[in-house]
Amino acid sequence: MKEVITTEMKKAFHSKGFLVAALSGVLLAVIQTIWAYQNIYQVNMKERNHILGLPVTDEHYGSWFQTCIMQGWIGCEYYSSFNQFLFLSLPLFAVLPYSISLYSEWKSGYAMQMLVRRGRKQYITGKALAVFFSGGCAIAAPLLISLLLSACYLPAVGIDPISLQNVVGNSMMWSALFFENPVLYAISYTGIVFVYGGIYAEIPLLCVGWMENRFGTLIFPMLLHCMLFYGVYNLFPEFAAYNPAMFVNPSQLVFGITFRGIVSVTVAILAVEGLLLWLSNRRRDFL
């Protein structure tokens, strides 16, 4: 089992799909950082210089709030469309690395050889783990890179609540971390995003044997995500805090999100995916 997992991990992280996803994420983080530096940080510095240039007797003297790391991090930077683009495209970043590999290996006949040599359980389990971790890393990478780039020019301190520049309110999940230790908040929420990158990446793997079209298998997670983001959210707004397409964004677009709720939904989804994986392994007409 260990040898199969190691082999699948190497294939996943050395695949062209992972390279494309990683480079796309890096490029997005760099472009967003340049935009944030020019349109948030530099504007804030100009405002500071203007305020300091006012007479001490002026009522606006000293009324300036420093731009902090959360305002530059793509996970919580909501002045531009980069945050929305990243989290709307989350399934695409997740499935690119290795999700469709089982479909390709099935068609080429390689999968049948692995089944004979290693057995169905070892092969599929190794494949599923490689798909999960490569998908999670593909979507977590731009968040971590953006955090590092933001730390190069923005102080790693919390936003002053009275500045009204924060996207996370006092009553929201992990608000204490957001204001007191923003870097830990970013890393912790990136962990959640990593898990959901893996969850979305597993969907095409589970669809192999049930869907015959390669493109349909690859695009299905994106369609599901859009349905959750637009359809389910509009139809059932009262359950928005339990909607993965909504709570996966560190900006916390809706109220009522709790860590307990996220854990409950995540465990349920992983249980369903595990069951479907087990059922796919039981099908003898597949592979």
HELIX and SHEET records of a PDB file:
HELIX    1   1 LYS A    2  PHE A   13  1                                  12    
HELIX    2   2 LYS A   16  ALA A   36  1                                  21    
HELIX    3   3 TYR A   37  TYR A   41  3                                   5    
HELIX    4   4 GLN A   42  LEU A   52  1                                  11    
HELIX    5   5 ILE A   69  GLY A   72  1                                   4    
HELIX    6   6 PHE A   82  LEU A   88  1                                   7    
HELIX    7   7 LEU A   90  VAL A   95  1                                   6    
HELIX    8   8 SER A  101  SER A  108  1                                   8    
HELIX    9   9 TYR A  110  ARG A  118  1                                   9    
HELIX   10  10 ARG A  120  ALA A  151  1                                  32    
HELIX   11  11 PRO A  161  SER A  163  5                                   3    
HELIX   12  12 SER A  175  GLU A  180  1                                   6    
HELIX   13  13 PRO A  182  CYS A  207  1                                  26    
HELIX   14  14 ARG A  214  CYS A  226  1                                  13    
HELIX   15  15 MET A  227  VAL A  232  3                                   6    
HELIX   16  16 TYR A  233  LEU A  235  1                                   3    
HELIX   17  17 PRO A  237  TYR A  242  5                                   6    
HELIX   18  18 PRO A  244  PHE A  247  1                                   4    
HELIX   19  19 PHE A  259  ARG A  282  1                                  24    
END                                                                             
